[in-house]
């Protein structure tokens, strides 16, 4: 690998500095660094240099739904979004509930070369909620699984949830819960509230999420284990997590970009692109989520990138699949909702989108300081860019974005995975 000199970048949004990459690591950080002979120079004046982003919640669909996404196309989308590592959720076909399946996904990630793929193992066999999956075997596999989730389905049985928390405690693993009380959401189509009543669509009450979170933080405290709350979406959920953290319990939580920006008012269009699990909530919830991300109650941003082929979205609302793609727009949405509003600075973005998710997922080599000797997993962003989202240019195999036609700020110009450029001038390398 040749040396690369990133010249004049604002490291974590601070004063402009030069960063010299030698092979897989950062060799020097400072002002006025001379470019070594043969080095490639990247002019980064006015751009923000961040550690490579880490996503705790990505659906890559392979194996089984390669019509929606593959590990290759998903990691390409991740690289274009500034990510150097993603956690691949377990609801594939077959389910990632054995060492064999998680190793398959892990190896596909290594072969893609666009970002690291860390598989998430299922909590229960077949995501059926009846019997614990091979948690220990998945952890001991080549994939080294540390995070387990039945995401898409809630582990609603309290005894199963307790056993899972007790099991992963042995190797400092974490259970990531999709908080959705199933009986309270039977037939639910959108957030329960004024809009659902006016539209006549089945309501999805906030308490269906909040009741599971309350139960699970108590269980985690009882057994002394770690629980992570996936895609937290309500103001009430924020208060429960804030209370749990005040007790010193080992509880972490994530929020998606779309829950930081979009509200249930958009469902009035009946456009299934806005159908997602958990559903889009109210403006009050959105503001509470932003404040909680800013004050650290919510630990990180996770995309819940959920690709679907057009036939699963281009249909009537009730029949449509739930989910949105998000890897290629996440950083722009965070800039729009958190940075441009003054709620977070760029160092805060690095914390919520790289440092903390890497710690929660126990992902070595990512979420590291931008310092000499550290792995050169880096993202360059042009914050002055303004552009209209056009899914035709996505690297993802699917196009189900809620931001089509919307102007968003910021553009990832370069992504480096261990010193190798995966994105150059906004295009895949």
C-alpha positions in Angstrom: 0.0 0.0 0.0 1.3 3.5 -0.9 1.2 6.3 1.6 -1.8 8.7 1.6 -1.7 12.3 2.9 -5.0 13.9 3.8 -4.3 17.6 3.7 -6.1 20.3 5.6 -9.0 18.3 7.0 -10.9 19.5 10.1 -10.2 16.5 12.4 -13.5 15.9 14.4 -14.5 19.4 13.2 -11.6 21.1 14.8 -8.7 23.1 13.3 -7.4 21.9 9.9 -4.7 19.3 10.1 -2.8 16.9 7.9 -3.1 13.2 8.4 -0.6 10.8 6.9 -1.6 7.2 6.4 1.1 4.5 6.0 -0.3 1.1 5.1 -3.1 0.2 7.5 -2.3 2.8 10.2 -2.1 6.5 10.8 1.6 7.5 10.7 1.3 11.2 11.6 -1.2 13.9 12.5 -0.2 17.6 12.5 0.2 20.8 10.5 2.5 21.1 7.5 3.3 17.5 7.0 5.3 17.0 3.8 4.0 14.4 1.3 6.5 11.5 1.1 7.7 10.6 -2.3 5.1 8.7 -4.2 2.3 9.5 -1.7 -1.2 10.1 -2.9 -2.5 13.5 -1.7 -6.1 14.1 -0.9 -7.1 17.8 -0.7 -9.6 17.9 2.2 -9.8 21.7 2.7 -13.2 22.5 4.4 -14.0 18.8 5.0 -14.6 17.0 8.2 -12.4 14.0 9.1 -14.2 11.4 11.2 -13.3 7.9 12.3 -15.0 5.3 10.1 -18.6 5.0 11.0 -19.9 1.8 12.8 -23.5 0.6 12.4 -24.9 -1.6 15.0 -28.0 -2.5 13.0 -27.9 -3.4 9.3 -29.9 -5.9 7.3 -27.8 -7.4 4.6 -30.5 -10.0 3.7 -27.9 -12.6 2.6 -28.4 -15.6 2.8 -31.9 -16.0 1.5 -33.1 -12.6 0.2 -30.5 -11.6 -2.3 -33.2 -9.9 -4.4 -33.3 -7.2 -1.7 -29.6 -7.0 -0.8 -26.4 -9.0 -0.7 -23.4 -8.6 1.6 -21.5 -7.1 -1.3 -24.1 -4.5 -2.3 -24.9 -3.7 1.3 -21.2 -3.1 2.2 -20.8 -1.0 -0.9 -23.7 1.1 0.3 -22.1 1.2 3.8 -18.8 2.5 2.3 -20.6 5.2 0.4 -22.3 6.3 3.6 -18.9 6.5 5.4 -19.1 3.2 7.3 -16.1 0.9 7.8 -18.0 -1.7 9.9 -21.6 -2.9 10.1 -23.4 -5.4 12.3 -25.5 -7.7 10.1 -28.8 -8.7 11.7 -29.8 -12.3 12.1 -33.2 -12.4 10.3 -31.9 -14.1 7.1 -33.0 -17.3 5.5 -31.8 -19.5 7.1 -31.7 -17.5 10.3 -28.3 -16.7 11.7 -28.8 -18.9 14.7 -25.8 -21.3 14.3 -22.1 -21.0 14.0 -22.2 -22.1 10.4 -24.5 -19.3 9.2 -22.7 -16.5 11.1 -19.4 -17.7 9.7 -20.8 -17.6 6.2 -21.9 -14.0 6.6 -18.6 -13.0 8.2 -16.6 -14.6 5.4 -18.8 -12.9 2.7 -18.0 -9.6 4.4 -14.2 -10.3 4.3 -14.5 -11.2 0.6 -16.4 -8.0 -0.2 -13.6 -5.7 1.0 -15.8 -2.6 1.3 -16.3 -2.7 5.1 -16.0 -5.1 8.0 -19.1 -7.2 8.6 -19.8 -8.4 12.2 -22.7 -10.9 12.3 -25.3 -10.6 15.0 -26.5 -13.9 16.2 -30.2 -14.8 16.8 -31.3 -15.1 20.4 -33.7 -17.9 19.8 -33.8 -20.8 17.3 -35.5 -19.7 14.1 -36.4 -16.4 15.8 -39.3 -18.3 17.3 -38.8 -17.2 20.9 -39.1 -20.7 22.3 -35.5 -22.0 22.7 -32.2 -20.3 23.0 -30.0 -20.5 19.9 -26.3 -21.6 19.9 -25.1 -18.5 21.6 -21.9 -19.9 22.9 -21.0 -21.7 19.6 -21.6 -18.5 17.6 -19.4 -16.6 20.0 -16.7 -19.2 19.8 -16.9 -19.3 15.9 -14.6 -17.5 13.6 -17.2 -14.7 13.5 -16.7 -14.1 17.3 -20.3 -13.0 17.8 -20.8 -10.6 20.7 -24.3 -9.2 20.0 -27.5 -11.3 19.8 -30.9 -10.2 18.6 -34.1 -11.5 17.2 -34.6 -8.1 15.6 -37.8 -7.9 13.7 -39.4 -10.0 16.4 -39.4 -9.2 20.1 -38.1 -11.8 22.7 -41.4 -11.4 24.6 -41.0 -14.4 26.9 -39.5 -13.0 30.1 -37.9 -16.3 31.1 -36.2 -16.7 27.7 -35.0 -13.2 27.9 -33.6 -13.7 31.4 -31.8 -16.9 30.3 -30.3 -15.1 27.3 -29.0 -12.3 29.5 -27.5 -14.8 31.9 -25.8 -16.8 29.1 -24.1 -13.9 27.4 -22.8 -12.6 30.7 -20.2 -15.3 30.6 -18.3 -13.7 27.7 -19.5 -10.1 28.1 -22.0 -10.3 25.3 -25.1 -8.2 24.8 -28.7 -8.9 24.0 -30.1 -6.3 21.6 -33.9 -6.2 22.0 -36.5 -5.3 19.5 -39.0 -3.9 22.0 -42.5 -4.7 20.7 -45.1 -6.3 22.9 -46.8 -8.6 20.4 -50.3 -8.6 21.8 -50.5 -4.8 21.9 -49.5 -4.5 18.3 -51.7 -7.1 16.6 -52.8 -5.7 13.3 -50.9 -2.4 14.0 -50.0 -0.4 10.9 -48.7 2.9 12.2 -48.2 4.9 15.4 -51.4 5.0 17.6 -52.6 8.6 17.8 -54.5 11.3 16.1 -53.3 10.4 12.6 -54.1 6.7 12.9 -57.6 7.5 14.2 -58.2 9.9 11.3 -56.9 7.4 8.7 -58.6 4.4 10.2 -55.3 2.4 10.4 -54.5 0.0 13.2 -52.6 1.9 15.9 -49.2 0.9 17.3 -49.2 2.3 20.9 -46.0 3.7 22.5 -46.6 1.5 25.5 -46.0 -1.6 23.4 -42.4 -0.5 23.1 -42.0 1.1 26.6 -43.4 -1.9 28.5 -40.8 -4.3 27.0 -38.0 -1.8 27.7 -39.1 -1.4 31.3 -39.1 -5.1 31.8 -35.8 -5.7 30.1 -33.8 -3.1 32.0 -35.1 -4.6 35.2 -34.0 -8.1 34.0 -30.6 -6.9 33.0 -30.1 -5.2 36.4 -31.3 -8.4 38.2 -28.8 -10.7 36.4 -26.0 -8.1 36.1 -25.9 -8.4 32.3 -25.9 -6.0 29.3 -29.0 -5.1 27.3 -29.2 -2.9 24.3 -32.4 -1.3 23.0 -32.8 -1.4 19.3 -34.4 1.6 17.4 -35.9 3.4 20.4 -38.7 5.6 19.1 -40.8 7.2 21.9 -40.4 9.9 24.4 -41.5 7.5 27.1 -38.8 5.0 26.1 -36.2 7.8 26.6 -37.4 8.4 30.1 -37.2 4.7 31.0 -33.6 4.4 29.6 -32.6 7.6 31.4 -34.0 6.2 34.7 -32.2 2.9 34.2 -28.9 4.7 33.5 -29.3 6.8 36.6 -29.3 3.5 38.5 -26.0 2.6 37.0 -27.4 -0.4 35.1 -25.7 -1.7 32.0 -28.3 -0.4 29.5 -27.6 1.2 26.1 -29.9 2.3 23.3 -29.9 3.4 19.7 -32.0 5.7 17.5 -32.4 5.6 13.7 -31.9 8.5 11.5 -35.5 8.3 10.3 -36.9 8.5 13.8 -34.8 11.7 14.2 -36.5 13.4 11.3 -39.7 11.9 10.1 -43.2 11.9 11.8 -46.4 10.0 11.5 -47.9 12.9 9.6 -46.2 11.5 6.5 -48.4 8.4 6.6 -51.3 10.6 5.4 -49.9 10.1 1.9 -50.5 6.3 2.3 -47.0 5.9 0.7 -45.6 2.5 2.0 -42.1 3.9 1.9 -43.0 5.4 5.3 -44.1 2.1 6.7 -41.4 1.0 9.2 -41.0 -1.0 12.5 -41.2 0.7 15.0 -43.5 3.2 13.2 -42.8 6.8 12.7 -44.0 8.7 15.8 -45.0 12.2 16.6 -43.1 15.5 16.5 -43.0 15.4 20.3 -41.3 12.0 20.1 -38.8 13.2 17.5 -37.8 16.2 19.6 -37.3 14.0 22.7 -35.1 11.6 20.7 -32.9 14.4 19.4 -32.5 15.8 22.9 -31.7 12.3 24.3 -29.1 11.6 21.6 -27.5 15.0 22.4 -27.3 14.4 26.2 -26.1 10.8 25.8 -29.2 9.0 27.1 -29.4 7.5 23.7 -25.9 6.1 23.0 -25.7 5.9 19.3 -27.3 6.2 15.8 -28.0 2.9 14.0 -29.5 2.8 10.6 -31.8 -0.2 10.7 -31.0 -0.4 7.0 -33.9 -2.5 5.7 -33.8 -3.0 1.9 -36.8 -4.4 0.1 -37.4 -5.0 -3.6 -39.9 -2.6 -5.3 -42.7 -5.2 -5.4 -42.7 -5.4 -1.6 -43.1 -1.6 -1.3 -45.0 -0.6 -4.5 -48.3 -1.9 -3.3 -51.2 -1.0 -0.9 -50.2 0.1 2.6 -51.5 -2.9 4.5 -49.6 -5.4 2.3 -46.3 -3.5 2.2 -43.2 -4.7 4.0 -41.8 -2.6 6.8 -38.5 -0.9 6.5 -36.3 1.7 4.9 -32.8 1.8 3.4 -30.5 4.1 5.4 -26.8 3.5 5.1 -26.2 6.0 2.3 -28.1 8.9 3.9 -27.5 8.4 7.6 -24.7 10.9 8.1 -26.6 13.5 6.1 -29.7 13.1 8.2 -27.6 13.4 11.4 -26.0 16.5 10.1 -29.4 18.0 9.3 -31.1 17.1 12.6 -28.3 17.3 15.1 -25.3 19.3 13.8 -27.0 22.0 11.8 -29.5 22.5 14.7 -26.6 22.9 17.2 -27.5 19.8 19.2 -24.2 18.0 18.5 -20.8 19.1 17.2 -18.7 16.8 14.9 -16.9 15.3 17.8 -20.3 14.3 19.2 -21.2 12.8 15.8 -18.0 10.7 16.0 -18.9 9.6 19.5 -22.5 8.6 18.5 -21.7 7.0 15.1 -18.3 5.5 15.6 -16.8 5.4 19.2 -19.9 4.2 21.1 -21.3 1.7 18.7 -17.9 0.1 18.4 -17.7 -0.2 22.2 -21.3 -1.6 22.5 -20.6 -4.2 19.8 -17.1 -4.9 21.2 -15.7 -4.3 17.8 -11.9 -4.1 17.9 -10.1 -1.8 15.5 -13.0 0.5 14.9 -14.2 3.6 16.7 -10.7 4.4 17.6 -9.1 7.9 18.1 -7.7 9.7 15.1 -4.1 9.4 16.5 -0.7 8.0 15.5 -0.6 4.2 15.4 -4.4 3.8 15.2 -6.0 1.9 12.3 -6.7 4.1 9.4 -10.5 3.6 9.3 -11.5 7.1 8.2 -14.4 9.1 6.7 -14.2 12.4 5.0 -17.3 14.5 4.7 -18.0 17.7 2.8 -20.5 19.5 5.2 -21.1 22.4 2.8 -22.6 20.1 0.1 -26.4 20.3 -0.5 -28.1 17.8 -2.8 -31.4 16.2 -3.6 -31.6 12.5 -2.7 -31.8 10.3 -5.8 -32.0 6.6 -5.1 -31.0 5.8 -8.7 -27.5 6.5 -7.6 -27.5 4.2 -4.6 -25.1 1.3 -4.3 -27.7 -0.6 -2.4 -29.7 -3.1 -4.4 -33.0 -1.6 -3.1 -34.4 1.9 -3.5 -36.9 2.2 -0.6 -35.7 5.5 0.8 -38.1 7.9 2.5 -35.8 10.8 1.4 -36.3 10.6 -2.4 -36.5 14.2 -3.7 -35.6 15.7 -0.3 -32.6 18.0 -0.1 -30.1 17.0 2.6 -26.7 18.4 3.6 -23.3 16.7 3.6 -21.6 14.3 1.3 -19.1 11.5 2.0 -16.2 12.1 -0.3 -13.8 9.5 0.9 -13.9 6.4 3.0 -10.8 4.4 4.1 -10.8 0.9 5.4 -7.5 0.2 7.1 -5.7 2.7 4.8 -7.3 1.5 1.6 -9.8 3.8 -0.1 -13.2 2.3 -0.6 -14.8 5.5 -1.7 -13.0 8.3 -3.7 -14.6 11.6 -4.6 -18.0 10.2 -3.6 -17.7 7.1 -5.9 -16.9 3.5 -5.0 -13.2 2.8 -5.5 
